[in-house]
């Protein structure tokens, strides 16, 4: 309840229609139904559904005009359903998908509500100092397990294209960035797009990638350093695991822009693993000798995050942004683009 509010203006719907749908589709569902909205979910609005016996979570497309390729709640539903049924990767149980817009106005899906803790700060200030390494290790282990899944055996062989991942991602986010004319152009982002396109490493690996793997998209056990569910699968696909790991690793090289970065934090004082230690643990779990092109993966992810913030900026201008923090993310577009360009410059100097 601490992470929820009353449903925000513009994001409400007919609860009676939803309750009837849930009674038809979910075994054991029984009202009356009460609805609150989570503070997060800046892309796909997320709601807590409360009943006397059990709670659920609903994720929906936002209302209003949307870009064609965004907000694919059906893909989110598919991947968590497959992972929940065929792997040991921790996810919330997928319960129902609805493509009938007459129910609440947009497509949506419903999953179980998983009890536990969500940490919004990458330094885990709520955790005792001695326990912090175990929480970082749990994040590292869970991502390594996701990247080790046989996605074909899990029924996700056609969930994405395994080849040319970076080329496709750069093209996708560049197009989304350039198509959103209302949000404007960012010179650093334009330079970064050109550099990334010309410096893609050899690609010979593929896995399920989450696309937004960070501490606040994880539910931890109420009292133990254990991940019990990975949330927010909107950007998931079949792609390069080091792109996914690079995104997660950005916390070490980012200030507090939009999300809680750790640049400038005294890691030793907080008993947090160093970047090198964290990379080594992931490599050991996934059988890698190292990550030679790490700077590229970081620059790529800073570009992608800048493009995401740019999209949020566009939604703020159009009045369709779903999160109370949307304006904060929108304001971070240019700083994130500049940070990505600086990372690219580091990669260029290292290659000389």
Beta strands, then each sheet from edge to edge (+ up, - down):
strand 1: 4-5
strand 2: 34-38
strand 3: 46-50
strand 4: 55-60
strand 5: 94-98
strand 6: 108-112
strand 7: 207-209
strand 8: 218-220
strand 9: 227-230
strand 10: 237-239
sheet 1: 1+ 2- 3+ 4- 6+ 5-
sheet 2: 7+ 10-
sheet 3: 8+ 9-
end
